[in-house]
């Protein structure tokens, strides 16, 4: 079985994506380097040779952390994390 999870900065009262306006833009989650450090602190075996995608291989489990943002550069702001 596989799962896809998206992490966004949503307003606290939102219970469903249907409640968001069509032009909604999530707030930033943080800088790429900060989020890589935070994920690595929890899961030190996560491999981030590509700073836009960390890969964690555990027994019976493979997780990719996709760090997405609108800006470009080595330390851009991340607007969402996709976990696949």
Residue pairs with C-beta under 8 A, 6 or more apart in sequence:
2 84
3 83
3 84
4 82
4 83
4 84
5 82
5 83
5 84
6 80
6 81
6 82
6 83
7 29
7 80
7 81
7 82
7 83
8 26
8 29
8 79
8 80
9 26
9 27
9 28
9 29
9 79
10 20
10 26
13 19
14 20
25 79
26 79
26 80
27 79
28 69
28 77
28 78
28 79
29 35
29 77
29 78
29 79
29 80
29 81
30 38
30 77
30 78
31 75
31 76
31 77
31 78
32 51
32 52
32 67
32 69
32 74
32 75
32 76
32 77
32 78
33 51
33 74
33 75
35 67
35 78
35 81
36 48
36 51
36 54
36 67
39 46
39 54
39 65
40 46
40 48
40 54
43 56
45 56
45 57
45 58
46 54
46 55
46 56
46 65
47 54
47 55
47 56
47 57
48 54
51 67
51 74
52 66
52 67
52 68
53 64
53 65
53 66
53 67
54 64
54 65
54 67
55 62
55 63
55 64
55 65
56 62
56 63
56 64
56 65
63 83
63 84
64 82
64 83
64 84
65 81
65 82
65 83
66 81
66 82
66 83
66 84
67 78
67 81
68 78
68 79
68 80
68 81
68 82
69 76
69 77
69 78
69 79
69 80
70 76
70 77
70 79
71 77
